[in-house]
Amino acid sequence: MFAKLKITFKHTLIYSLGNISSKIAGLILLPLYTNTNIFSTEDFGLLVLLEITSQIFVAVFALELGRSVLRWCAEEINIEIQKSIIFTSLIFIILIVISYNIVLSYHVKYFSILLFSNADYANYFNLIFIWSGIVIINQIPMSILRVREKPIIYILFSVTNFVAVLLFIIYFVVFQQKGVEGILLGQISGNLILSILTIPVIYKNSKMKLEFKIIWDMLKYGFPLIFSTLASLLLSFGDRYILEYFLPISIVGIYSLGYRIASTVNIFIIQSFQLGYFPIAFKMIHEPNSKRFYSKVLTYYVIAISFISLLIALFSRELLVLISSKEYLIVYNIIPIILLSFIFRGIADMVSLGFFISKKTKYNSIIIISGMLISVTTNFLLIPLFGMCGSAISMLIAFFLMTVSTYLIVNKIFPINYEIRKIILIIFGGIVLFIPTIFITELNFFTQLIIKIVIIILFPFGLFYVNIFEEIEIAKIKEIFNLLKKPFNKKYIE
């Protein structure tokens, strides 16, 4: 089992580098976005709403074919059939993208009025349609690389895409001074570069044969996931629309900066881990120790996500000072709440593997849609009372309830003996360690720094104290630690 875990974490690390590259691009550009001499808080709020809208179009019109390609090709042994599945999926999705771009281009004014109460931003929606269309098409070749377990090539394409987007945005914003429009143009140009680079991947892994029956089965598999993906987006980002309804759009920008800092844990751990883990998990379905493997992976995963969340929460204020203007500093209080929400979201996503293995994705859709409805309801109740903090609390409530519901339902459909006691102790331990930092804000910088470093060190020692690790796991950790000590051993130095 440890060999499989090693492969999983290796692929996760590599995939995380690809995802981290896009996050690095966001972090590099955040000082640009939050520089009030270039973008006002209102401009940043406008950009955030446009980006969320683009993601919604991707969720709806991608038809989850990228995930379906991953599922069908991972299960299909015949390489030729795999290639025809890929070709059919690509042709189908290209036709969808062309069709919706043509149809929706005639209604851009209505989208602008619906979202911003005026038609001044109609042209932005034309750019959003093009951008989302390219992103949808790019999902197919990137899914192929995951199926073929080519993480190195995956990261090379991801990094190239990140660099291209970064350079184009800087060109259009800094040199062409196109503002928000320049960011959209940069996204289109950078993603188009990725489309061109992945043509050889498509060519090598496709066969000019249409699989109508298989594509129909894939659409039936993916159709419920459209609603769950859309609901998931609204669950994560829909509060921005509600914030704009109750509060100035500048608050949307300020809140979104805090969310983006917290979402680092989403990029580093949640998304990256799933990219590396899910293909391996699907292939282990029929192995005798598969459920034990799934259980241990979740425990290690919660340790990683909790530690990274604690680290970000401890230093969020310092990061805000470093990358943003003073108008944004008020958001640091809500970052820990958002981080805790991400921990529960990550657990729910991992446990939902049982829905995909059993091909009962409708339950996953029901849970996510229910979570979205809870989030919307509580946002409308809490934002008028607590402002953007109410939005963060609403997210936490929704993700916690979703996690509990997912576990209870999956346990009936595809029961796995997850280490619930350990998971609770890990999360609770992180919260307990963070609480004292709430009361040290008046201390000088160096005193705060020492306290925070001590807290970081205490986290892994606390895991041993409450018996999170089994004897065989402790032996493995000691083995790794001894290997790390070897270069410092006297006999090695001599």
Disulfide bonds with the S-S distance in Angstrom:
none
